Amino acid sequence: MDREALERAGTFGKDIRSLKPDIVIDMICFTKPSAEMLVKALSGQGVNLRQMPNYFVSL
């Protein structure tokens, strides 16, 4: 998957959700919108999401 292209298209979270994961560990989250897109797509899906955001995401 090309994360940057999928984020620009607004489908990254939905594409990850379509894989029906039990757990997602996001080690390359660089922006707050990127983090929010994944949280929104996976909320209520029974997926264990762990994000290790860049410092700037938490500002």
N, CA, C and O of each residue as an XYZ file, in Angstrom:
236
protein
N       0.833     -1.177      0.000
C       0.000      0.000      0.000
C       0.884      1.249      0.000
O       1.918      1.293      0.666
N       0.468      2.235     -0.739
C       1.139      3.527     -0.754
C       0.360      4.454      0.178
O      -0.637      5.059     -0.217
N       0.823      4.552      1.397
C       0.088      5.303      2.418
C      -0.171      6.746      2.008
O      -1.289      7.240      2.149
N       0.853      7.422      1.503
C       0.687      8.822      1.127
C      -0.386      8.996      0.054
O      -1.215      9.901      0.149
N      -0.376      8.142     -0.957
C      -1.370      8.239     -2.031
C      -2.775      7.936     -1.503
O      -3.739      8.612     -1.862
N      -2.882      6.923     -0.654
C      -4.191      6.559     -0.097
C      -4.716      7.636      0.849
O      -5.920      7.886      0.899
N      -3.815      8.276      1.600
C      -4.246      9.373      2.463
C      -4.732     10.561      1.632
O      -5.738     11.188      1.965
N      -4.017     10.865      0.559
C      -4.454     11.961     -0.326
C      -5.838     11.662     -0.913
O      -6.664     12.560     -1.079
N      -6.069     10.395     -1.221
C      -7.356      9.984     -1.787
C      -8.438      9.869     -0.709
O      -9.625      9.764     -1.018
N      -8.012      9.890      0.561
C      -8.960      9.791      1.662
C      -9.451      8.385      1.942
O     -10.487      8.201      2.581
N      -8.709      7.385      1.465
C      -9.166      5.999      1.617
C      -8.264      5.127      2.492
O      -8.537      3.939      2.661
N      -7.207      5.692      3.042
C      -6.247      4.872      3.789
C      -6.920      4.086      4.916
O      -6.742      2.871      5.014
N      -7.681      4.761      5.755
C      -8.341      4.080      6.865
C      -9.282      2.984      6.397
O      -9.296      1.888      6.957
N     -10.058      3.277      5.382
C     -11.002      2.287      4.842
C     -10.264      1.093      4.245
O     -10.708     -0.049      4.369
N      -9.131      1.368      3.593
C      -8.361      0.270      3.003
C      -7.767     -0.635      4.081
O      -7.735     -1.855      3.922
N      -7.300     -0.039      5.172
C      -6.793     -0.849      6.282
C      -7.941     -1.656      6.887
O      -7.788     -2.849      7.150
N      -9.082     -1.017      7.108
C     -10.257     -1.714      7.667
C     -10.668     -2.891      6.794
O     -11.085     -3.926      7.314
N     -10.557     -2.750      5.470
C     -10.972     -3.820      4.559
C     -10.120     -5.089      4.719
O     -10.529     -6.169      4.292
N      -8.953     -4.957      5.325
C      -8.089     -6.121      5.568
C      -8.574     -6.946      6.763
O      -8.081     -8.049      7.001
N      -9.546     -6.408      7.516
C     -10.127     -7.065      8.692
C      -9.051     -7.490      9.712
O      -8.982     -8.652     10.112
N      -8.213     -6.517     10.119
C      -7.148     -6.863     11.066
C      -7.671     -7.026     12.487
O      -8.709     -6.470     12.847
N      -6.940     -7.797     13.291
C      -7.214     -7.881     14.722
C      -6.479     -6.770     15.457
O      -6.964     -6.239     16.456
N      -5.294     -6.425     14.944
C      -4.487     -5.376     15.549
C      -3.783     -4.583     14.445
O      -3.373     -5.141     13.428
N      -3.652     -3.288     14.662
C      -2.909     -2.419     13.749
C      -1.905     -1.645     14.587
O      -2.280     -0.984     15.555
N      -0.643     -1.722     14.226
C       0.403     -0.959     14.898
C       0.949      0.029     13.874
O       1.615     -0.348     12.910
N       0.650      1.297     14.107
C       1.028      2.359     13.172
C       2.301      3.033     13.680
O       2.267      3.803     14.640
N       3.406      2.740     13.037
C       4.703      3.277     13.461
C       5.148      4.488     12.649
O       6.188      5.077     12.946
N       4.380      4.872     11.628
C       4.827      5.974     10.768
C       3.765      7.052     10.601
O       3.570      7.575      9.504
N       3.093      7.376     11.671
C       2.066      8.408     11.636
C       2.736      9.774     11.841
O       3.307     10.034     12.900
N       2.664     10.643     10.824
C       3.366     11.922     10.890
C       2.466     13.132     11.072
O       2.958     14.209     11.409
N       1.168     12.991     10.862
C       0.278     14.144     10.985
C      -0.963     13.780     11.794
O      -1.370     12.620     11.848
N      -1.545     14.779     12.412
C      -2.761     14.550     13.184
C      -3.909     14.067     12.298
O      -4.615     13.139     12.692
N      -4.130     14.666     11.098
C      -5.189     14.147     10.223
C      -4.987     12.676      9.843
O      -5.955     11.926      9.716
N      -3.737     12.273      9.663
C      -3.441     10.882      9.338
C      -3.855      9.967     10.487
O      -4.477      8.927     10.274
N      -3.502     10.367     11.703
C      -3.871      9.577     12.886
C      -5.386      9.517     13.033
O      -5.944      8.456     13.311
N      -6.046     10.646     12.849
C      -7.501     10.698     13.001
C      -8.220      9.859     11.953
O      -9.251      9.252     12.243
N      -7.684      9.822     10.737
C      -8.296      9.032      9.672
C      -8.323      7.551     10.050
O      -9.322      6.864      9.837
N      -7.226      7.076     10.607
C      -7.139      5.669     10.977
C      -8.031      5.368     12.186
O      -8.716      4.345     12.211
N      -8.024      6.244     13.174
C      -8.874      6.054     14.352
C     -10.343      6.012     13.939
O     -11.090      5.135     14.373
N     -10.749      6.954     13.105
C     -12.146      7.016     12.670
C     -12.564      5.748     11.913
O     -13.650      5.212     12.134
N     -11.697      5.284     11.031
C     -12.025      4.110     10.217
C     -12.107      2.827     11.041
O     -12.880      1.925     10.718
N     -11.304      2.745     12.112
C     -11.238      1.498     12.877
C     -12.085      1.513     14.145
O     -12.260      0.470     14.774
N     -12.611      2.664     14.530
C     -13.428      2.753     15.733
C     -14.674      1.866     15.618
O     -15.362      1.858     14.597
N     -14.936      1.134     16.677
C     -16.113      0.272     16.709
C     -15.977     -1.005     15.895
O     -16.957     -1.731     15.728
N     -14.797     -1.292     15.391
C     -14.587     -2.479     14.560
C     -13.947     -3.641     15.323
O     -13.702     -4.702     14.748
N     -13.679     -3.444     16.609
C     -13.044     -4.502     17.395
C     -11.571     -4.668     17.078
O     -10.997     -5.733     17.305
N     -10.956     -3.609     16.550
C      -9.538     -3.648     16.178
C      -8.725     -2.989     17.285
O      -9.071     -1.905     17.756
N      -7.660     -3.637     17.692
C      -6.741     -3.076     18.664
C      -5.760     -2.190     17.901
O      -4.892     -2.698     17.191
N      -5.889     -0.865     18.041
C      -5.052      0.092     17.321
C      -4.021      0.685     18.256
O      -4.360      1.195     19.324
N      -2.769      0.620     17.856
C      -1.660      1.237     18.581
C      -0.949      2.177     17.626
O      -0.515      1.776     16.546
N      -0.834      3.418     18.031
C      -0.144      4.408     17.206
C       1.046      4.948     17.973
O       0.935      5.277     19.154
N       2.173      5.040     17.311
C       3.391      5.617     17.870
C       3.707      6.871     17.061
O       4.608      6.868     16.222
N       2.948      7.956     17.323
C       3.063      9.128     16.450
C       4.371      9.890     16.625
O       5.039      9.820     17.656
N       4.692     10.603     15.589
C       5.784     11.551     15.601
C       5.456     12.623     16.639
O       4.282     12.873     16.909
N       6.440     13.240     17.206
C       6.260     14.290     18.207
C       5.280     15.363     17.753
O       4.465     15.829     18.550
N       5.342     15.756     16.507
C       4.525     16.852     16.001
C       3.036     16.508     15.928
O       2.204     17.414     15.899
N       2.691     15.246     15.900
C       1.295     14.835     15.870
C       0.622     15.177     17.191
O      -0.564     15.509     17.214
N       1.352     15.102     18.272
C       0.771     15.311     19.594
C       0.687     16.784     19.992
O       0.154     17.089     21.058
N       1.185     17.687     19.186
C       1.126     19.122     19.527
C      -0.262     19.678     19.369
O      -0.483     20.864     19.614
